Amino acid sequence: MLDVTTDIEPRQRKIVAAFAAVYLIWGSTYLAIRFAIETIPPHLMASARFLAAGAILYAWARLRGAPRPTFTNWRAAAVVGGLLLLGGNGAVVWAETRVPSGLTALLVATVPIWMALLESLRNGRRPAAPVIAGLVLGLGGLALLVAPGRLAGRVDPLGAGVLLLGSFSWAFGSLHSRVARLPKSGLLATAMEMIAGSVWLLLFGLLTGQAGKLTLAAISVKSLLSLGYLVVFGSLVGFTAYIWLLGATTAARVSTYAYVNPVVAVLLGWAFAGETMTLRTLAAAVIIVGAVALIIRYGSRRRAGSAAREEAVSPDEPTAGVRRPAAAR
């Protein structure tokens, strides 16, 4: 009789290791970004990161048999990559010059809130009651985080505003990627989005005069190591673990990264960058993470039901805000 435990146990260990990679690595990228932009202009740093990671993923996808992308594929990747990387990640790297990395992660965690609102507008359907409760909670957490008052720990208003716009751009780009004429290979599509996004980031950095602020001799070892960490671990190892998890477990379980990453980021920022952890920050974190958990859990149930009825979503399509997040981490 075949002993299946010998196969199950290694698989379970792989699943645990992959979740640890997605939780810890993606949660740590916010701190790595902060260190990287200490001596490298933000958009130029992000451009270098995604160009390197995208080129490696593109070569890997082609070696694995992915067909050569068409001009239409590249045009779609340019649009999606612009929304996700210039609009989404570009906002993150700039905002971290004004907002602590942990608070940045909390504000970026609002992506599922934007996703729920945009999907509701697109479908013309009222969200489920728990999703509405999550939206209200999320907005309350944001208000607590950015509103003026005597309670210490308020976020820089301009930085917070840019991050919210960036989160909206990421959510809109994620929705658009579902209908964009991208390659069927998710690996190839992500690589193309990274490459296209790196070009947008480079152009924006040049247009805003960041090249004049780049001094190669002044780049610190810490910034270079952080950039390397973002390329290798943030974009490549984390992404590979994420894609493997989508095939090994449910998308709903994989989507839990969305409310674990902010907690990891806040703790790492406090432990390694001396970022203040105030009562306001802790309260807002609990509220926002709870709101995201509600939206992802109950929103994915409704989407799963709709997909089963309409057969409109492919089997490899994860839940909202989870389709290709590696590029923005």
Secondary structure, DSSP 8 states (H G I E B T S, - for coil): ---THHHHHHHHHHHHHHHHIIIIIHHHHHHHHHHHTTTS-HHHHHHHHHHHHHHHHHHHHHHTT-----HHHHHHHHHHHIIIIIIIIHHHHHHTTTS-HHHHHHHHTTHHHHHHHHHHHHHT----HHHHHHHHHHHHHHHHHHS-SSSS----HHHHHHHHHHHHHHHHHHHHHTTS---S-HHHHHHHHHHHHHHHHHHHHHHTTGGGG--GGG--HHHHHHHHHIIIIIIIIHHHHHHHHHHHS-HHHHTTHHHHHHHHHHHHHHHHS-----HHHHHHHHHHHHHHHHHHHHHHHHHHHHHHHH--S-TT--STT-SSGGGG-
